[in-house]
């Protein structure tokens, strides 16, 4: 099979893996080497200045020994199969880079023959890129669960970021849909990678030229909607992964129906809005000081799809509001819907020089369409006349359902054409992470 045909098959097979955004690496350009992740190289898939960072995203092979019900590459599925060689992946990466198509490589794989055999092929590929082709650009590699830690360690010396997909949120889900896999085989490499990252950082402090190990950290991916696991269970798992393994990101992928397996839910379309709510709650865990048990509870284990998690929490804790923006501390300001990390910091800095007015808050980036219900500004409240949570909820939903961006003279969002899928405010919070 020619290389272009392989590329078409294996790039298409890789589209279901969403965990390819990247950050944290600082491989500086060197004489005689190709590529760089320093400053203008690889960072986030969406950078702060709006740049879209491009990676060559492929599977090494879609031959697989596993028969996971949710996976398009499962052994029993009748799809075209092929595999690259390490030389082919390296040659593609270099040629795409030279043509300015990409700035790095995202390399994953189905499990071919055995976990160790597949991991050896992946390790050989990244070694070839670094040592033979002198490629110094960004590389994100998927570690294969079940492979020996020696192979994972060797690969980690050559790549910037590594990830191990946990895939399903519970043991029960794995037994139901992927009985050939087990949770321990996934957790062990995650734990090992975390330990080696810590060790490499300690060595770096002692020895200036010590070798780095996965300098951009590790990530994982969860499939949402393939099992009956609640949002609370998924969020608690993410919280444990952040605390236990210091993951950079947990990515959530809405389940795409790719088969009619009897153990799979009968979905007509992927649960994209639920995926979006999980990303929003994930930001609350990482940057806003929330815990999973605050965002959801055993009595309310799933998200309100009509409201973002922060707004939903505020309405369930309405007795804490309204707060006075000229007096509230930073952490309380972060709990106000419509006030994000940057706007909270601006409020703290600006009010040192005088009391802030409602107009000042607009200039500081506060989303007053939501914040007005939960704040007072110099003693004045600009929301509705009472603090009844149901009335505030109805008012917020009514405001979101109207195309207020036109009335306010704001630039229209591409996504405003599809409000039934993703409301405008939720698009903004998905991109910026602020609520």
One Martini backbone bead per residue (centre of mass of N, CA, C, O) as a GRO file, in nm:
protein
  435
    1UNK     BB    1   0.096   0.036   0.023
    2UNK     BB    2   0.078   0.353  -0.007
    3UNK     BB    3   0.139   0.636   0.180
    4UNK     BB    4  -0.128   0.794   0.120
    5UNK     BB    5  -0.321   0.569   0.204
    6UNK     BB    6  -0.222   0.542   0.490
    7UNK     BB    7  -0.275   0.833   0.574
    8UNK     BB    8  -0.580   0.831   0.536
    9UNK     BB    9  -0.647   0.600   0.738
   10UNK     BB   10  -0.471   0.699   1.003
   11UNK     BB   11  -0.593   0.984   1.030
   12UNK     BB   12  -0.891   0.900   1.053
   13UNK     BB   13  -0.848   0.709   1.308
   14UNK     BB   14  -0.743   0.965   1.498
   15UNK     BB   15  -1.006   1.156   1.543
   16UNK     BB   16  -1.104   1.030   1.835
   17UNK     BB   17  -0.857   1.183   1.948
   18UNK     BB   18  -0.846   1.479   2.168
   19UNK     BB   19  -0.547   1.471   2.322
   20UNK     BB   20  -0.356   1.729   2.147
   21UNK     BB   21  -0.291   1.937   2.328
   22UNK     BB   22  -0.022   2.182   2.408
   23UNK     BB   23   0.240   2.219   2.667
   24UNK     BB   24   0.557   2.312   2.838
   25UNK     BB   25   0.763   2.324   2.619
   26UNK     BB   26   1.147   2.400   2.560
   27UNK     BB   27   1.271   2.352   2.267
   28UNK     BB   28   1.544   2.471   2.139
   29UNK     BB   29   1.706   2.592   1.892
   30UNK     BB   30   1.955   2.424   1.687
   31UNK     BB   31   2.229   2.357   1.535
   32UNK     BB   32   2.135   2.116   1.292
   33UNK     BB   33   1.827   2.147   1.356
   34UNK     BB   34   1.479   2.073   1.364
   35UNK     BB   35   1.298   2.282   1.512
   36UNK     BB   36   1.059   2.428   1.762
   37UNK     BB   37   0.916   2.523   2.103
   38UNK     BB   38   1.005   2.816   2.113
   39UNK     BB   39   0.754   3.038   2.165
   40UNK     BB   40   0.646   2.993   1.835
   41UNK     BB   41   0.556   2.718   1.889
   42UNK     BB   42   0.441   2.485   2.080
   43UNK     BB   43   0.128   2.481   2.245
   44UNK     BB   44  -0.167   2.546   2.207
   45UNK     BB   45  -0.421   2.487   2.002
   46UNK     BB   46  -0.519   2.753   2.159
   47UNK     BB   47  -0.405   3.046   2.180
   48UNK     BB   48  -0.425   3.354   2.326
   49UNK     BB   49  -0.391   3.490   2.021
   50UNK     BB   50  -0.543   3.252   1.824
   51UNK     BB   51  -0.364   3.035   1.756
   52UNK     BB   52  -0.319   2.750   1.547
   53UNK     BB   53  -0.194   2.443   1.630
   54UNK     BB   54   0.000   2.211   1.443
   55UNK     BB   55  -0.048   1.854   1.399
   56UNK     BB   56   0.052   1.539   1.335
   57UNK     BB   57  -0.231   1.311   1.325
   58UNK     BB   58  -0.167   0.967   1.410
   59UNK     BB   59  -0.152   0.636   1.345
   60UNK     BB   60   0.048   0.368   1.325
   61UNK     BB   61  -0.204   0.170   1.378
   62UNK     BB   62  -0.525  -0.034   1.325
   63UNK     BB   63  -0.427  -0.277   1.443
   64UNK     BB   64  -0.611  -0.504   1.670
   65UNK     BB   65  -0.651  -0.718   1.963
   66UNK     BB   66  -0.896  -0.561   2.039
   67UNK     BB   67  -1.275  -0.555   2.131
   68UNK     BB   68  -1.399  -0.270   2.161
   69UNK     BB   69  -1.719  -0.154   2.131
   70UNK     BB   70  -1.642   0.177   2.094
   71UNK     BB   71  -1.439   0.100   1.860
   72UNK     BB   72  -1.343   0.134   1.527
   73UNK     BB   73  -1.065  -0.061   1.572
   74UNK     BB   74  -1.176  -0.315   1.626
   75UNK     BB   75  -1.125  -0.640   1.543
   76UNK     BB   76  -1.437  -0.689   1.425
   77UNK     BB   77  -1.399  -0.463   1.231
   78UNK     BB   78  -1.473  -0.356   0.893
   79UNK     BB   79  -1.167  -0.222   0.805
   80UNK     BB   80  -0.915  -0.066   0.693
   81UNK     BB   81  -0.576  -0.186   0.702
   82UNK     BB   82  -0.270  -0.055   0.860
   83UNK     BB   83   0.093   0.040   0.853
   84UNK     BB   84   0.359   0.179   0.966
   85UNK     BB   85   0.680   0.288   0.972
   86UNK     BB   86   0.924   0.457   1.124
   87UNK     BB   87   1.027   0.587   0.857
   88UNK     BB   88   0.755   0.700   0.757
   89UNK     BB   89   0.691   0.889   0.995
   90UNK     BB   90   0.951   1.054   0.984
   91UNK     BB   91   0.925   1.149   0.689
   92UNK     BB   92   0.654   1.290   0.715
   93UNK     BB   93   0.726   1.493   0.935
   94UNK     BB   94   0.956   1.640   0.786
   95UNK     BB   95   0.799   1.716   0.525
   96UNK     BB   96   0.572   1.874   0.666
   97UNK     BB   97   0.755   2.076   0.807
   98UNK     BB   98   0.901   2.197   0.554
   99UNK     BB   99   0.601   2.287   0.443
  100UNK     BB  100   0.438   2.413   0.690
  101UNK     BB  101   0.202   2.220   0.809
  102UNK     BB  102   0.369   2.178   1.077
  103UNK     BB  103   0.491   2.160   1.445
  104UNK     BB  104   0.416   1.848   1.492
  105UNK     BB  105   0.354   1.536   1.686
  106UNK     BB  106   0.079   1.293   1.693
  107UNK     BB  107   0.119   0.965   1.847
  108UNK     BB  108  -0.061   0.675   1.791
  109UNK     BB  109  -0.220   0.344   1.879
  110UNK     BB  110  -0.286   0.047   1.828
  111UNK     BB  111  -0.276  -0.294   1.927
  112UNK     BB  112   0.003  -0.471   1.804
  113UNK     BB  113   0.011  -0.803   1.911
  114UNK     BB  114   0.142  -0.609   2.150
  115UNK     BB  115   0.229  -0.377   2.374
  116UNK     BB  116   0.541  -0.404   2.336
  117UNK     BB  117   0.555  -0.401   2.028
  118UNK     BB  118   0.426  -0.122   1.994
  119UNK     BB  119   0.618   0.043   2.179
  120UNK     BB  120   0.873  -0.016   2.014
  121UNK     BB  121   0.783   0.130   1.757
  122UNK     BB  122   0.738   0.411   1.883
  123UNK     BB  123   1.022   0.446   1.999
  124UNK     BB  124   1.173   0.419   1.731
  125UNK     BB  125   1.046   0.670   1.601
  126UNK     BB  126   1.137   0.897   1.804
  127UNK     BB  127   1.435   0.831   1.790
  128UNK     BB  128   1.473   0.885   1.489
  129UNK     BB  129   1.388   1.183   1.492
  130UNK     BB  130   1.608   1.282   1.696
  131UNK     BB  131   1.884   1.131   1.593
  132UNK     BB  132   1.863   1.127   1.270
  133UNK     BB  133   1.677   1.399   1.201
  134UNK     BB  134   1.695   1.626   1.424
  135UNK     BB  135   1.423   1.664   1.570
  136UNK     BB  136   1.293   1.959   1.776
  137UNK     BB  137   1.008   1.923   1.801
  138UNK     BB  138   0.695   1.832   1.873
  139UNK     BB  139   0.599   1.546   2.094
  140UNK     BB  140   0.315   1.327   2.108
  141UNK     BB  141   0.266   1.031   2.311
  142UNK     BB  142   0.122   0.716   2.327
  143UNK     BB  143   0.087   0.505   2.571
  144UNK     BB  144   0.091   0.153   2.635
  145UNK     BB  145  -0.095  -0.043   2.797
  146UNK     BB  146   0.114  -0.310   2.936
  147UNK     BB  147   0.384  -0.203   2.911
  148UNK     BB  148   0.693  -0.164   2.978
  149UNK     BB  149   0.865   0.070   3.164
  150UNK     BB  150   1.124   0.079   2.989
  151UNK     BB  151   0.981   0.179   2.732
  152UNK     BB  152   0.854   0.434   2.850
  153UNK     BB  153   1.117   0.564   2.941
  154UNK     BB  154   1.256   0.581   2.666
  155UNK     BB  155   1.036   0.755   2.528
  156UNK     BB  156   1.041   0.997   2.742
  157UNK     BB  157   1.324   1.110   2.632
  158UNK     BB  158   1.187   1.215   2.337
  159UNK     BB  159   0.938   1.353   2.456
  160UNK     BB  160   0.705   1.598   2.569
  161UNK     BB  161   0.440   1.419   2.561
  162UNK     BB  162   0.221   1.202   2.758
  163UNK     BB  163  -0.033   0.939   2.719
  164UNK     BB  164  -0.312   0.773   2.896
  165UNK     BB  165  -0.594   0.606   2.828
  166UNK     BB  166  -0.880   0.547   3.029
  167UNK     BB  167  -1.172   0.596   2.873
  168UNK     BB  168  -1.323   0.468   3.131
  169UNK     BB  169  -1.461   0.547   3.455
  170UNK     BB  170  -1.491   0.222   3.503
  171UNK     BB  171  -1.479  -0.111   3.565
  172UNK     BB  172  -1.760  -0.179   3.462
  173UNK     BB  173  -1.719  -0.058   3.179
  174UNK     BB  174  -1.483  -0.237   3.092
  175UNK     BB  175  -1.628  -0.513   3.128
  176UNK     BB  176  -1.855  -0.443   2.919
  177UNK     BB  177  -1.664  -0.309   2.662
  178UNK     BB  178  -1.344  -0.403   2.777
  179UNK     BB  179  -1.248  -0.708   2.889
  180UNK     BB  180  -0.927  -0.699   2.804
  181UNK     BB  181  -0.925  -0.476   3.011
  182UNK     BB  182  -0.758  -0.284   3.282
  183UNK     BB  183  -0.708  -0.046   3.515
  184UNK     BB  184  -0.417  -0.115   3.613
  185UNK     BB  185  -0.279  -0.097   3.326
  186UNK     BB  186  -0.331   0.221   3.325
  187UNK     BB  187  -0.225   0.331   3.602
  188UNK     BB  188   0.073   0.242   3.612
  189UNK     BB  189   0.192   0.432   3.386
  190UNK     BB  190   0.097   0.694   3.516
  191UNK     BB  191   0.263   0.663   3.776
  192UNK     BB  192   0.542   0.636   3.644
  193UNK     BB  193   0.548   0.905   3.491
  194UNK     BB  194   0.518   1.082   3.742
  195UNK     BB  195   0.776   0.988   3.886
  196UNK     BB  196   0.979   1.063   3.653
  197UNK     BB  197   0.919   1.361   3.645
  198UNK     BB  198   1.009   1.424   3.931
  199UNK     BB  199   1.298   1.315   3.902
  200UNK     BB  200   1.385   1.504   3.669
  201UNK     BB  201   1.345   1.769   3.828
  202UNK     BB  202   1.548   1.707   4.053
  203UNK     BB  203   1.793   1.669   3.864
  204UNK     BB  204   1.782   1.955   3.739
  205UNK     BB  205   1.858   2.104   4.008
  206UNK     BB  206   2.151   1.959   4.021
  207UNK     BB  207   2.166   1.914   3.695
  208UNK     BB  208   2.182   2.095   3.414
  209UNK     BB  209   2.226   1.827   3.194
  210UNK     BB  210   1.989   1.673   3.238
  211UNK     BB  211   1.751   1.460   3.141
  212UNK     BB  212   1.456   1.468   3.012
  213UNK     BB  213   1.095   1.400   3.110
  214UNK     BB  214   0.821   1.486   2.997
  215UNK     BB  215   0.800   1.821   3.014
  216UNK     BB  216   0.468   1.849   2.940
  217UNK     BB  217   0.350   1.604   3.045
  218UNK     BB  218   0.033   1.452   3.124
  219UNK     BB  219  -0.249   1.276   2.984
  220UNK     BB  220  -0.608   1.220   2.921
  221UNK     BB  221  -0.902   1.008   2.832
  222UNK     BB  222  -1.266   1.036   2.814
  223UNK     BB  223  -1.561   0.867   2.772
  224UNK     BB  224  -1.884   1.005   2.695
  225UNK     BB  225  -2.182   0.790   2.705
  226UNK     BB  226  -2.116   0.468   2.699
  227UNK     BB  227  -2.213   0.486   2.990
  228UNK     BB  228  -2.382   0.520   3.320
  229UNK     BB  229  -2.204   0.727   3.420
  230UNK     BB  230  -2.175   0.991   3.604
  231UNK     BB  231  -2.063   1.309   3.637
  232UNK     BB  232  -1.952   1.274   3.922
  233UNK     BB  233  -1.767   1.031   3.864
  234UNK     BB  234  -1.595   1.171   3.651
  235UNK     BB  235  -1.504   1.415   3.828
  236UNK     BB  236  -1.367   1.248   4.053
  237UNK     BB  237  -1.159   1.118   3.874
  238UNK     BB  238  -1.022   1.376   3.778
  239UNK     BB  239  -0.942   1.478   4.057
  240UNK     BB  240  -0.760   1.232   4.125
  241UNK     BB  241  -0.564   1.269   3.884
  242UNK     BB  242  -0.460   1.551   3.957
  243UNK     BB  243  -0.359   1.475   4.245
  244UNK     BB  244  -0.200   1.196   4.192
  245UNK     BB  245  -0.059   1.273   3.875
  246UNK     BB  246  -0.041   1.566   3.764
  247UNK     BB  247  -0.216   1.645   3.541
  248UNK     BB  248  -0.275   1.863   3.281
  249UNK     BB  249  -0.512   1.682   3.138
  250UNK     BB  250  -0.858   1.619   3.086
  251UNK     BB  251  -1.028   1.451   2.836
  252UNK     BB  252  -1.341   1.484   2.656
  253UNK     BB  253  -1.542   1.230   2.480
  254UNK     BB  254  -1.793   1.200   2.287
  255UNK     BB  255  -1.987   0.953   2.204
  256UNK     BB  256  -1.958   0.764   1.903
  257UNK     BB  257  -2.154   0.588   1.706
  258UNK     BB  258  -1.999   0.270   1.562
  259UNK     BB  259  -2.221   0.067   1.678
  260UNK     BB  260  -2.462  -0.222   1.769
  261UNK     BB  261  -2.408  -0.285   2.049
  262UNK     BB  262  -2.588  -0.400   2.325
  263UNK     BB  263  -2.400  -0.226   2.546
  264UNK     BB  264  -2.488   0.020   2.397
  265UNK     BB  265  -2.615   0.311   2.353
  266UNK     BB  266  -2.901   0.473   2.206
  267UNK     BB  267  -2.768   0.700   1.986
  268UNK     BB  268  -2.806   0.973   1.755
  269UNK     BB  269  -2.590   1.150   1.919
  270UNK     BB  270  -2.358   1.317   2.056
  271UNK     BB  271  -2.284   1.445   2.391
  272UNK     BB  272  -2.178   1.759   2.364
  273UNK     BB  273  -2.294   1.919   2.608
  274UNK     BB  274  -2.180   1.736   2.825
  275UNK     BB  275  -1.888   1.776   2.748
  276UNK     BB  276  -1.888   2.082   2.802
  277UNK     BB  277  -1.956   2.066   3.106
  278UNK     BB  278  -1.697   1.913   3.185
  279UNK     BB  279  -1.499   2.131   3.099
  280UNK     BB  280  -1.607   2.349   3.289
  281UNK     BB  281  -1.565   2.186   3.553
  282UNK     BB  282  -1.261   2.150   3.513
  283UNK     BB  283  -1.193   2.449   3.553
  284UNK     BB  284  -1.300   2.464   3.843
  285UNK     BB  285  -1.091   2.267   3.959
  286UNK     BB  286  -0.815   2.412   3.852
  287UNK     BB  287  -0.895   2.755   3.893
  288UNK     BB  288  -1.152   2.795   4.127
  289UNK     BB  289  -1.160   2.589   4.391
  290UNK     BB  290  -1.318   2.342   4.335
  291UNK     BB  291  -1.513   2.062   4.401
  292UNK     BB  292  -1.690   1.792   4.307
  293UNK     BB  293  -1.897   1.807   4.557
  294UNK     BB  294  -1.992   2.097   4.479
  295UNK     BB  295  -2.094   2.069   4.185
  296UNK     BB  296  -2.185   1.785   4.288
  297UNK     BB  297  -2.418   1.516   4.387
  298UNK     BB  298  -2.604   1.253   4.490
  299UNK     BB  299  -2.870   1.420   4.433
  300UNK     BB  300  -2.681   1.565   4.185
  301UNK     BB  301  -2.503   1.383   3.940
  302UNK     BB  302  -2.600   1.587   3.712
  303UNK     BB  303  -2.616   1.811   3.478
  304UNK     BB  304  -2.731   2.117   3.380
  305UNK     BB  305  -2.775   2.181   3.043
  306UNK     BB  306  -2.879   2.491   3.068
  307UNK     BB  307  -2.629   2.526   3.269
  308UNK     BB  308  -2.360   2.617   3.402
  309UNK     BB  309  -2.193   2.503   3.681
  310UNK     BB  310  -2.155   2.778   3.823
  311UNK     BB  311  -2.447   2.880   3.810
  312UNK     BB  312  -2.573   2.636   3.948
  313UNK     BB  313  -2.426   2.669   4.216
  314UNK     BB  314  -2.527   2.954   4.287
  315UNK     BB  315  -2.833   2.873   4.298
  316UNK     BB  316  -2.781   2.652   4.531
  317UNK     BB  317  -2.619   2.919   4.687
  318UNK     BB  318  -2.792   3.195   4.731
  319UNK     BB  319  -2.716   3.282   5.033
  320UNK     BB  320  -2.426   3.413   4.933
  321UNK     BB  321  -2.613   3.619   4.795
  322UNK     BB  322  -2.493   3.904   4.744
  323UNK     BB  323  -2.188   4.053   4.646
  324UNK     BB  324  -1.935   4.282   4.716
  325UNK     BB  325  -1.695   4.393   4.495
  326UNK     BB  326  -1.544   4.600   4.706
  327UNK     BB  327  -1.495   4.339   4.935
  328UNK     BB  328  -1.445   4.087   4.814
  329UNK     BB  329  -1.265   3.826   4.773
  330UNK     BB  330  -1.117   3.643   4.537
  331UNK     BB  331  -1.267   3.364   4.592
  332UNK     BB  332  -1.553   3.489   4.585
  333UNK     BB  333  -1.543   3.611   4.300
  334UNK     BB  334  -1.506   3.329   4.155
  335UNK     BB  335  -1.819   3.249   4.233
  336UNK     BB  336  -1.909   3.446   4.019
  337UNK     BB  337  -2.096   3.475   3.765
  338UNK     BB  338  -1.888   3.640   3.517
  339UNK     BB  339  -1.622   3.583   3.692
  340UNK     BB  340  -1.298   3.558   3.631
  341UNK     BB  341  -0.971   3.542   3.680
  342UNK     BB  342  -0.897   3.814   3.544
  343UNK     BB  343  -1.129   3.993   3.658
  344UNK     BB  344  -1.064   3.946   3.958
  345UNK     BB  345  -0.779   4.071   3.948
  346UNK     BB  346  -0.872   4.350   3.846
  347UNK     BB  347  -1.050   4.421   4.083
  348UNK     BB  348  -0.836   4.411   4.308
  349UNK     BB  349  -0.652   4.628   4.175
  350UNK     BB  350  -0.860   4.870   4.121
  351UNK     BB  351  -0.984   4.912   4.426
  352UNK     BB  352  -0.732   5.058   4.552
  353UNK     BB  353  -0.832   5.350   4.399
  354UNK     BB  354  -1.139   5.272   4.428
  355UNK     BB  355  -1.454   5.256   4.367
  356UNK     BB  356  -1.662   5.055   4.186
  357UNK     BB  357  -1.849   5.047   3.905
  358UNK     BB  358  -2.052   4.918   3.673
  359UNK     BB  359  -1.881   5.031   3.434
  360UNK     BB  360  -1.609   4.919   3.531
  361UNK     BB  361  -1.677   4.617   3.499
  362UNK     BB  362  -1.693   4.616   3.193
  363UNK     BB  363  -1.390   4.699   3.150
  364UNK     BB  364  -1.289   4.427   3.320
  365UNK     BB  365  -1.472   4.174   3.190
  366UNK     BB  366  -1.750   4.146   3.296
  367UNK     BB  367  -2.039   3.937   3.286
  368UNK     BB  368  -2.334   4.102   3.346
  369UNK     BB  369  -2.563   3.909   3.258
  370UNK     BB  370  -2.483   3.734   3.524
  371UNK     BB  371  -2.359   3.900   3.764
  372UNK     BB  372  -2.601   4.093   3.848
  373UNK     BB  373  -2.748   3.870   4.038
  374UNK     BB  374  -2.466   3.839   4.248
  375UNK     BB  375  -2.434   4.160   4.289
  376UNK     BB  376  -2.282   4.445   4.429
  377UNK     BB  377  -2.239   4.809   4.361
  378UNK     BB  378  -2.213   5.017   4.597
  379UNK     BB  379  -2.500   4.877   4.703
  380UNK     BB  380  -2.599   4.796   4.413
  381UNK     BB  381  -2.865   4.635   4.237
  382UNK     BB  382  -2.909   4.488   3.885
  383UNK     BB  383  -3.118   4.290   3.913
  384UNK     BB  384  -3.356   4.151   4.037
  385UNK     BB  385  -3.575   4.206   4.324
  386UNK     BB  386  -3.476   3.912   4.392
  387UNK     BB  387  -3.338   3.585   4.544
  388UNK     BB  388  -3.472   3.383   4.349
  389UNK     BB  389  -3.360   3.110   4.186
  390UNK     BB  390  -3.585   3.057   3.974
  391UNK     BB  391  -3.599   3.347   3.860
  392UNK     BB  392  -3.305   3.373   3.778
  393UNK     BB  393  -3.297   3.135   3.588
  394UNK     BB  394  -3.512   3.237   3.390
  395UNK     BB  395  -3.362   3.499   3.317
  396UNK     BB  396  -3.105   3.369   3.203
  397UNK     BB  397  -3.240   3.193   2.986
  398UNK     BB  398  -3.373   3.426   2.836
  399UNK     BB  399  -3.111   3.580   2.770
  400UNK     BB  400  -2.977   3.336   2.610
  401UNK     BB  401  -3.213   3.303   2.389
  402UNK     BB  402  -3.133   3.573   2.307
  403UNK     BB  403  -2.981   3.790   2.064
  404UNK     BB  404  -2.786   4.008   2.234
  405UNK     BB  405  -2.540   4.066   2.048
  406UNK     BB  406  -2.693   4.255   1.857
  407UNK     BB  407  -2.786   4.468   2.066
  408UNK     BB  408  -2.474   4.518   2.171
  409UNK     BB  409  -2.273   4.511   1.915
  410UNK     BB  410  -2.157   4.237   1.876
  411UNK     BB  411  -1.984   3.992   1.759
  412UNK     BB  412  -2.054   3.727   1.586
  413UNK     BB  413  -2.090   3.393   1.625
  414UNK     BB  414  -2.064   3.101   1.471
  415UNK     BB  415  -2.244   2.947   1.700
  416UNK     BB  416  -2.517   3.119   1.679
  417UNK     BB  417  -2.644   2.924   1.459
  418UNK     BB  418  -2.635   2.690   1.720
  419UNK     BB  419  -2.804   2.711   2.008
  420UNK     BB  420  -2.901   2.409   2.055
  421UNK     BB  421  -2.599   2.311   2.108
  422UNK     BB  422  -2.432   2.605   2.173
  423UNK     BB  423  -2.415   2.851   2.357
  424UNK     BB  424  -2.248   3.140   2.352
  425UNK     BB  425  -2.134   3.137   2.645
  426UNK     BB  426  -2.015   2.846   2.617
  427UNK     BB  427  -1.810   2.905   2.401
  428UNK     BB  428  -1.642   3.107   2.556
  429UNK     BB  429  -1.574   2.915   2.803
  430UNK     BB  430  -1.432   2.695   2.634
  431UNK     BB  431  -1.198   2.877   2.528
  432UNK     BB  432  -1.121   3.045   2.808
  433UNK     BB  433  -1.244   2.923   3.098
  434UNK     BB  434  -1.464   3.138   3.161
  435UNK     BB  435  -1.755   3.263   3.387
   0.00000   0.00000   0.00000
